[in-house]
Amino acid sequence: MLDYTAKLTRAPGDMTEDDIARLRDVGFSDRAILDIAQVVAYYAYVNRIADGLGVSLEQYWADGKEDYE
């Protein structure tokens, strides 16, 4: 799954049926594969919208803090 998501993120034009077949071979259902693809695509979409509009990170993300004080 992580190899699939990395490839979909970095080289979406290189995706093939073999990428999906590998997920099926290890037990992912078509619904699960759809969910994985949608999460990856949505994350990319939101990031591109934010980058395209010049949205800055909230301070706690910019600082690298994990607590939300």
Phi and psi in radians as a Rosetta constraint file:
Dihedral C 1 N 2 CA 2 C 2 CIRCULARHARMONIC -1.185 0.35
Dihedral N 2 CA 2 C 2 N 3 CIRCULARHARMONIC -0.632 0.35
Dihedral C 2 N 3 CA 3 C 3 CIRCULARHARMONIC -1.092 0.35
Dihedral N 3 CA 3 C 3 N 4 CIRCULARHARMONIC -0.735 0.35
Dihedral C 3 N 4 CA 4 C 4 CIRCULARHARMONIC -1.079 0.35
Dihedral N 4 CA 4 C 4 N 5 CIRCULARHARMONIC -0.824 0.35
Dihedral C 4 N 5 CA 5 C 5 CIRCULARHARMONIC -1.164 0.35
Dihedral N 5 CA 5 C 5 N 6 CIRCULARHARMONIC -0.657 0.35
Dihedral C 5 N 6 CA 6 C 6 CIRCULARHARMONIC -1.133 0.35
Dihedral N 6 CA 6 C 6 N 7 CIRCULARHARMONIC -0.759 0.35
Dihedral C 6 N 7 CA 7 C 7 CIRCULARHARMONIC -1.155 0.35
Dihedral N 7 CA 7 C 7 N 8 CIRCULARHARMONIC -0.752 0.35
Dihedral C 7 N 8 CA 8 C 8 CIRCULARHARMONIC -1.087 0.35
Dihedral N 8 CA 8 C 8 N 9 CIRCULARHARMONIC -0.600 0.35
Dihedral C 8 N 9 CA 9 C 9 CIRCULARHARMONIC -1.284 0.35
Dihedral N 9 CA 9 C 9 N 10 CIRCULARHARMONIC -0.807 0.35
Dihedral C 9 N 10 CA 10 C 10 CIRCULARHARMONIC -1.524 0.35
Dihedral N 10 CA 10 C 10 N 11 CIRCULARHARMONIC -0.553 0.35
Dihedral C 10 N 11 CA 11 C 11 CIRCULARHARMONIC -2.517 0.35
Dihedral N 11 CA 11 C 11 N 12 CIRCULARHARMONIC 1.095 0.35
Dihedral C 11 N 12 CA 12 C 12 CIRCULARHARMONIC -1.032 0.35
Dihedral N 12 CA 12 C 12 N 13 CIRCULARHARMONIC -0.519 0.35
Dihedral C 12 N 13 CA 13 C 13 CIRCULARHARMONIC -1.234 0.35
Dihedral N 13 CA 13 C 13 N 14 CIRCULARHARMONIC -0.223 0.35
Dihedral C 13 N 14 CA 14 C 14 CIRCULARHARMONIC -1.652 0.35
Dihedral N 14 CA 14 C 14 N 15 CIRCULARHARMONIC 0.004 0.35
Dihedral C 14 N 15 CA 15 C 15 CIRCULARHARMONIC -1.157 0.35
Dihedral N 15 CA 15 C 15 N 16 CIRCULARHARMONIC 2.469 0.35
Dihedral C 15 N 16 CA 16 C 16 CIRCULARHARMONIC -2.349 0.35
Dihedral N 16 CA 16 C 16 N 17 CIRCULARHARMONIC 2.996 0.35
Dihedral C 16 N 17 CA 17 C 17 CIRCULARHARMONIC -1.038 0.35
Dihedral N 17 CA 17 C 17 N 18 CIRCULARHARMONIC -0.528 0.35
Dihedral C 17 N 18 CA 18 C 18 CIRCULARHARMONIC -1.063 0.35
Dihedral N 18 CA 18 C 18 N 19 CIRCULARHARMONIC -0.596 0.35
Dihedral C 18 N 19 CA 19 C 19 CIRCULARHARMONIC -1.097 0.35
Dihedral N 19 CA 19 C 19 N 20 CIRCULARHARMONIC -0.720 0.35
Dihedral C 19 N 20 CA 20 C 20 CIRCULARHARMONIC -1.248 0.35
Dihedral N 20 CA 20 C 20 N 21 CIRCULARHARMONIC -0.705 0.35
Dihedral C 20 N 21 CA 21 C 21 CIRCULARHARMONIC -1.033 0.35
Dihedral N 21 CA 21 C 21 N 22 CIRCULARHARMONIC -0.674 0.35
Dihedral C 21 N 22 CA 22 C 22 CIRCULARHARMONIC -1.099 0.35
Dihedral N 22 CA 22 C 22 N 23 CIRCULARHARMONIC -0.670 0.35
Dihedral C 22 N 23 CA 23 C 23 CIRCULARHARMONIC -1.153 0.35
Dihedral N 23 CA 23 C 23 N 24 CIRCULARHARMONIC -0.748 0.35
Dihedral C 23 N 24 CA 24 C 24 CIRCULARHARMONIC -1.073 0.35
Dihedral N 24 CA 24 C 24 N 25 CIRCULARHARMONIC -0.705 0.35
Dihedral C 24 N 25 CA 25 C 25 CIRCULARHARMONIC -1.064 0.35
Dihedral N 25 CA 25 C 25 N 26 CIRCULARHARMONIC -0.513 0.35
Dihedral C 25 N 26 CA 26 C 26 CIRCULARHARMONIC -1.707 0.35
Dihedral N 26 CA 26 C 26 N 27 CIRCULARHARMONIC 0.146 0.35
Dihedral C 26 N 27 CA 27 C 27 CIRCULARHARMONIC 1.908 0.35
Dihedral N 27 CA 27 C 27 N 28 CIRCULARHARMONIC 0.024 0.35
Dihedral C 27 N 28 CA 28 C 28 CIRCULARHARMONIC -1.337 0.35
Dihedral N 28 CA 28 C 28 N 29 CIRCULARHARMONIC 2.344 0.35
Dihedral C 28 N 29 CA 29 C 29 CIRCULARHARMONIC -1.372 0.35
Dihedral N 29 CA 29 C 29 N 30 CIRCULARHARMONIC 2.886 0.35
Dihedral C 29 N 30 CA 30 C 30 CIRCULARHARMONIC -1.060 0.35
Dihedral N 30 CA 30 C 30 N 31 CIRCULARHARMONIC -0.649 0.35
Dihedral C 30 N 31 CA 31 C 31 CIRCULARHARMONIC -1.102 0.35
Dihedral N 31 CA 31 C 31 N 32 CIRCULARHARMONIC -0.745 0.35
Dihedral C 31 N 32 CA 32 C 32 CIRCULARHARMONIC -1.128 0.35
Dihedral N 32 CA 32 C 32 N 33 CIRCULARHARMONIC -0.699 0.35
Dihedral C 32 N 33 CA 33 C 33 CIRCULARHARMONIC -1.123 0.35
Dihedral N 33 CA 33 C 33 N 34 CIRCULARHARMONIC -0.737 0.35
Dihedral C 33 N 34 CA 34 C 34 CIRCULARHARMONIC -1.038 0.35
Dihedral N 34 CA 34 C 34 N 35 CIRCULARHARMONIC -0.782 0.35
Dihedral C 34 N 35 CA 35 C 35 CIRCULARHARMONIC -1.058 0.35
Dihedral N 35 CA 35 C 35 N 36 CIRCULARHARMONIC -0.758 0.35
Dihedral C 35 N 36 CA 36 C 36 CIRCULARHARMONIC -1.052 0.35
Dihedral N 36 CA 36 C 36 N 37 CIRCULARHARMONIC -0.851 0.35
Dihedral C 36 N 37 CA 37 C 37 CIRCULARHARMONIC -1.082 0.35
Dihedral N 37 CA 37 C 37 N 38 CIRCULARHARMONIC -0.698 0.35
Dihedral C 37 N 38 CA 38 C 38 CIRCULARHARMONIC -1.169 0.35
Dihedral N 38 CA 38 C 38 N 39 CIRCULARHARMONIC -0.701 0.35
Dihedral C 38 N 39 CA 39 C 39 CIRCULARHARMONIC -1.126 0.35
Dihedral N 39 CA 39 C 39 N 40 CIRCULARHARMONIC -0.785 0.35
Dihedral C 39 N 40 CA 40 C 40 CIRCULARHARMONIC -1.088 0.35
Dihedral N 40 CA 40 C 40 N 41 CIRCULARHARMONIC -0.796 0.35
Dihedral C 40 N 41 CA 41 C 41 CIRCULARHARMONIC -1.141 0.35
Dihedral N 41 CA 41 C 41 N 42 CIRCULARHARMONIC -0.720 0.35
Dihedral C 41 N 42 CA 42 C 42 CIRCULARHARMONIC -1.139 0.35
Dihedral N 42 CA 42 C 42 N 43 CIRCULARHARMONIC -0.748 0.35
Dihedral C 42 N 43 CA 43 C 43 CIRCULARHARMONIC -1.041 0.35
Dihedral N 43 CA 43 C 43 N 44 CIRCULARHARMONIC -0.777 0.35
Dihedral C 43 N 44 CA 44 C 44 CIRCULARHARMONIC -1.108 0.35
Dihedral N 44 CA 44 C 44 N 45 CIRCULARHARMONIC -0.750 0.35
Dihedral C 44 N 45 CA 45 C 45 CIRCULARHARMONIC -1.059 0.35
Dihedral N 45 CA 45 C 45 N 46 CIRCULARHARMONIC -0.870 0.35
Dihedral C 45 N 46 CA 46 C 46 CIRCULARHARMONIC -1.080 0.35
Dihedral N 46 CA 46 C 46 N 47 CIRCULARHARMONIC -0.733 0.35
Dihedral C 46 N 47 CA 47 C 47 CIRCULARHARMONIC -1.131 0.35
Dihedral N 47 CA 47 C 47 N 48 CIRCULARHARMONIC -0.696 0.35
Dihedral C 47 N 48 CA 48 C 48 CIRCULARHARMONIC -1.211 0.35
Dihedral N 48 CA 48 C 48 N 49 CIRCULARHARMONIC -0.643 0.35
Dihedral C 48 N 49 CA 49 C 49 CIRCULARHARMONIC -1.096 0.35
Dihedral N 49 CA 49 C 49 N 50 CIRCULARHARMONIC -0.840 0.35
Dihedral C 49 N 50 CA 50 C 50 CIRCULARHARMONIC -1.081 0.35
Dihedral N 50 CA 50 C 50 N 51 CIRCULARHARMONIC -0.796 0.35
Dihedral C 50 N 51 CA 51 C 51 CIRCULARHARMONIC -1.117 0.35
Dihedral N 51 CA 51 C 51 N 52 CIRCULARHARMONIC -0.732 0.35
Dihedral C 51 N 52 CA 52 C 52 CIRCULARHARMONIC -1.160 0.35
Dihedral N 52 CA 52 C 52 N 53 CIRCULARHARMONIC -0.446 0.35
Dihedral C 52 N 53 CA 53 C 53 CIRCULARHARMONIC -1.747 0.35
Dihedral N 53 CA 53 C 53 N 54 CIRCULARHARMONIC 0.027 0.35
Dihedral C 53 N 54 CA 54 C 54 CIRCULARHARMONIC 1.242 0.35
Dihedral N 54 CA 54 C 54 N 55 CIRCULARHARMONIC 0.487 0.35
Dihedral C 54 N 55 CA 55 C 55 CIRCULARHARMONIC -1.213 0.35
Dihedral N 55 CA 55 C 55 N 56 CIRCULARHARMONIC 2.281 0.35
Dihedral C 55 N 56 CA 56 C 56 CIRCULARHARMONIC -1.574 0.35
Dihedral N 56 CA 56 C 56 N 57 CIRCULARHARMONIC 2.679 0.35
Dihedral C 56 N 57 CA 57 C 57 CIRCULARHARMONIC -1.158 0.35
Dihedral N 57 CA 57 C 57 N 58 CIRCULARHARMONIC 2.571 0.35
Dihedral C 57 N 58 CA 58 C 58 CIRCULARHARMONIC -1.129 0.35
Dihedral N 58 CA 58 C 58 N 59 CIRCULARHARMONIC 2.648 0.35
Dihedral C 58 N 59 CA 59 C 59 CIRCULARHARMONIC -0.981 0.35
Dihedral N 59 CA 59 C 59 N 60 CIRCULARHARMONIC -0.691 0.35
Dihedral C 59 N 60 CA 60 C 60 CIRCULARHARMONIC -1.153 0.35
Dihedral N 60 CA 60 C 60 N 61 CIRCULARHARMONIC -0.511 0.35
Dihedral C 60 N 61 CA 61 C 61 CIRCULARHARMONIC -1.304 0.35
Dihedral N 61 CA 61 C 61 N 62 CIRCULARHARMONIC -0.739 0.35
Dihedral C 61 N 62 CA 62 C 62 CIRCULARHARMONIC -1.088 0.35
Dihedral N 62 CA 62 C 62 N 63 CIRCULARHARMONIC -0.600 0.35
Dihedral C 62 N 63 CA 63 C 63 CIRCULARHARMONIC -1.382 0.35
Dihedral N 63 CA 63 C 63 N 64 CIRCULARHARMONIC -0.251 0.35
Dihedral C 63 N 64 CA 64 C 64 CIRCULARHARMONIC 1.343 0.35
Dihedral N 64 CA 64 C 64 N 65 CIRCULARHARMONIC 0.333 0.35
Dihedral C 64 N 65 CA 65 C 65 CIRCULARHARMONIC -1.490 0.35
Dihedral N 65 CA 65 C 65 N 66 CIRCULARHARMONIC 2.479 0.35
Dihedral C 65 N 66 CA 66 C 66 CIRCULARHARMONIC -1.709 0.35
Dihedral N 66 CA 66 C 66 N 67 CIRCULARHARMONIC -0.247 0.35
Dihedral C 66 N 67 CA 67 C 67 CIRCULARHARMONIC -1.655 0.35
Dihedral N 67 CA 67 C 67 N 68 CIRCULARHARMONIC 2.681 0.35
Dihedral C 67 N 68 CA 68 C 68 CIRCULARHARMONIC -1.902 0.35
Dihedral N 68 CA 68 C 68 N 69 CIRCULARHARMONIC 0.920 0.35
